[in-house]
Amino acid sequence: MAEGSSGEPCDQQSRGVLKQQSGFSLLELLLACSLGLVLLAVALHALLVEQRLGGRLGVLLRQRQLLLRANQLITADLERGITLAPELTPSCNLAGRLLFMQILSPDGELTTYTVGAAPSAIWQGQVLMRCGPAYGISGQVRSGGANQNRVVLDGLPQDFGAWSGCQLPIAQSNAHLPACWEPASGLVQWQLQLQRDGMNVQRDGQALLKAG
C-alpha cells in the first residue's frame, strides 16, 4: 500500500508535464491565426496604396513630359520668329478654335497655335494645334513647303480661367488664353495646362523672338 501510494504523485506530475508539452491550445491557435490575418491585411493594403501612388506618379511624369515637349516646340517657333501677328489671316482653317499665338517669321511665313475642339474623337478634351511649316528629319523647319495643321497636345481644360502669370511690365495679353508678349523686348510668356486622368498639371513657358 505504501509503495502504491508513493507512486501516485509521480504519475500525476508526469501527466502534467506531458500536457504542457502537447502543444498550443485551440484558443492560442485561433489568436495566432487572427494576428497573422491582420498582419497580412495590413501588408496587402500597404502594397495596394504603393501601387496606386506609383501609377499616379507615372501619369504625372508623363503629363509633365508632354507639356515640356509642347513648350519646346513653341519655343523653337518663337526663336525663329520676329514678331507676333494676331491680326494676320492664318493659313489654316481654325474651325472655331481660339488663337493662342501667331508667329511671323523673317520670310513671311506664319506659324499659328490655336486651342479648341479636337478635330477627331481620338483626342481627349480640348487640343492645342499648330499650323505652320513642317520640321524635317534634321529638326529644322522646311521653308517653302506646304503648311501642316497638327495636334500638338490634347487634354487641355475647357476653361483656362484667369491667368496672373504674365510678368512683363508692358505687355499685350491674349484676352482668352494664358499668353502675353512685350513688343519692345520681344519676350513672350505663356502657360499650358493638362486636365485628364483626374489630375491638373500646368507648365509655364518663356521665349525671346528673333531680332528683326
C-alpha positions in Angstrom: 0.0 0.0 0.0 2.8 2.4 0.8 4.6 1.7 -2.4 1.3 2.2 -4.4 0.5 5.5 -2.7 4.0 6.8 -3.1 4.0 6.3 -6.9 0.7 8.2 -7.5 2.1 11.8 -7.2 4.9 10.9 -9.6 2.3 9.8 -12.1 0.3 13.0 -11.8 3.4 15.1 -12.2 4.4 13.1 -15.3 0.9 13.7 -16.8 1.2 17.4 -16.1 4.5 17.6 -17.9 3.1 15.7 -20.9 0.1 18.0 -21.0 2.4 21.1 -21.1 4.4 19.6 -23.9 1.4 18.5 -26.0 1.3 21.9 -28.0 -0.9 25.1 -28.2 -4.4 25.1 -27.1 -7.3 25.8 -29.6 -7.7 29.3 -28.2 -4.0 30.1 -28.7 -4.1 28.8 -32.3 -7.1 31.0 -33.1 -5.4 34.0 -31.7 -2.2 33.3 -33.7 -4.3 32.9 -36.9 -6.2 36.1 -36.3 -3.0 38.0 -35.7 -1.5 36.6 -38.9 -4.6 37.6 -40.9 -4.4 41.1 -39.5 -0.7 41.4 -40.5 -1.5 40.1 -43.9 -4.3 42.5 -44.5 -2.0 45.4 -43.4 0.7 44.3 -45.8 -1.7 44.0 -48.7 -3.2 47.4 -48.0 0.3 48.9 -48.0 1.1 47.2 -51.3 -2.1 48.5 -52.9 -1.5 52.0 -51.7 2.0 52.0 -53.0 0.8 50.6 -56.4 -1.8 53.4 -56.7 0.8 56.1 -55.8 3.2 54.6 -58.3 0.5 54.7 -61.0 -0.3 58.4 -60.2 3.3 59.3 -60.2 3.8 57.7 -63.6 0.8 59.6 -65.0 2.2 62.9 -63.6 5.6 62.4 -65.1 4.1 61.5 -68.5 1.9 64.7 -68.4 4.9 66.8 -67.4 6.9 65.4 -70.3 4.1 66.1 -72.8 4.0 69.7 -71.6 7.7 70.1 -71.8 7.8 68.9 -75.4 4.9 71.2 -76.4 6.7 74.2 -74.8 10.0 73.2 -76.5 8.1 73.3 -79.9 6.6 76.7 -79.2 10.0 78.0 -78.0 11.6 76.9 -81.3 9.0 78.6 -83.4 9.3 81.8 -81.3 13.0 81.9 -81.5 12.9 81.9 -85.3 10.1 84.4 -85.5 10.4 88.2 -85.5 7.0 89.2 -84.1 3.6 88.0 -83.0 1.0 88.9 -85.6 -2.5 88.0 -84.4 -4.1 90.5 -86.9 -2.9 88.5 -89.9 -5.1 85.8 -91.5 -4.0 82.3 -90.6 -3.1 80.0 -93.5 -5.2 77.1 -91.9 -8.8 76.9 -91.1 -9.2 77.5 -87.3 -12.5 75.6 -87.2 -13.8 77.7 -84.4 -10.7 77.3 -82.2 -9.3 80.3 -80.4 -6.0 81.9 -81.4 -3.3 81.1 -78.8 -0.4 82.9 -80.6 0.6 83.5 -84.2 4.3 83.9 -85.1 5.6 85.7 -88.1 9.0 84.5 -89.4 11.5 86.7 -91.4 10.5 85.0 -94.7 6.8 86.0 -94.1 5.6 82.5 -93.1 3.0 82.2 -90.3 3.0 79.6 -87.5 -0.3 79.6 -85.8 -1.2 77.9 -82.5 -4.9 77.5 -81.6 -6.9 76.0 -78.7 -10.3 74.4 -79.1 -12.3 71.4 -80.0 -10.4 68.3 -81.3 -10.5 67.5 -85.0 -11.5 63.9 -84.3 -12.7 61.7 -81.4 -9.3 60.1 -80.8 -8.2 63.1 -78.8 -9.3 63.9 -75.3 -10.8 67.3 -74.3 -9.5 70.5 -75.8 -6.4 70.4 -78.1 -3.5 72.7 -78.9 -2.9 72.7 -82.7 -0.1 74.0 -84.7 -0.5 75.3 -88.3 2.8 76.1 -90.0 5.8 74.8 -91.9 6.8 71.2 -91.1 10.0 70.2 -89.4 12.4 67.9 -91.3 14.3 64.9 -90.1 17.2 67.2 -89.2 15.0 69.2 -86.8 14.9 72.3 -89.0 11.9 73.9 -90.5 11.4 73.1 -94.2 10.7 76.6 -95.6 8.6 76.9 -98.7 6.7 73.6 -98.1 3.0 73.2 -97.5 1.8 74.1 -94.1 0.6 71.3 -91.8 -2.2 71.6 -89.2 -1.4 69.1 -86.5 -2.4 68.4 -82.9 0.4 69.2 -80.5 -1.3 68.4 -77.2 -4.7 67.1 -76.1 -6.4 67.0 -72.7 -6.4 70.8 -72.2 -9.1 72.2 -69.9 -12.4 73.6 -71.2 -11.8 76.8 -69.3 -8.3 78.1 -68.5 -9.6 80.6 -66.0 -7.9 83.9 -65.1 -4.2 83.9 -65.7 -1.9 86.1 -63.5 1.4 84.6 -64.6 2.4 87.3 -67.1 5.4 89.1 -65.5 6.2 91.5 -68.4 5.9 95.2 -67.4 4.5 96.5 -70.7 2.7 93.5 -72.3 0.0 92.7 -74.8 -2.1 89.8 -73.5 -4.3 87.3 -75.1 -7.8 88.1 -74.0 -9.0 84.4 -73.8 -5.9 82.3 -73.2 -2.8 82.5 -71.0 -0.2 84.1 -73.3 1.3 87.6 -73.4 4.2 89.4 -75.1 6.2 92.6 -74.9 6.7 94.2 -78.3 9.7 96.3 -77.1 11.8 93.4 -75.9 10.3 90.6 -78.0 9.8 88.4 -74.9 6.8 86.1 -74.9 5.3 84.2 -71.9 2.6 81.6 -71.8 1.2 78.7 -69.8 0.0 75.3 -70.9 -2.4 73.1 -68.8 -3.4 69.5 -68.9 -6.5 68.2 -67.2 -7.1 64.4 -67.6 -6.8 61.2 -65.6 -8.0 63.0 -62.5 -5.0 65.4 -62.5 -4.4 69.0 -63.4 -0.8 69.8 -64.4 0.5 73.1 -65.8 3.8 74.4 -67.1 4.9 77.9 -67.9 7.0 78.9 -70.9 9.1 81.8 -72.0 11.0 82.6 -75.1 12.6 85.6 -76.9 11.7 86.4 -80.5 14.5 86.7 -83.1 15.7 90.3 -83.5 14.4 91.7 -86.7 
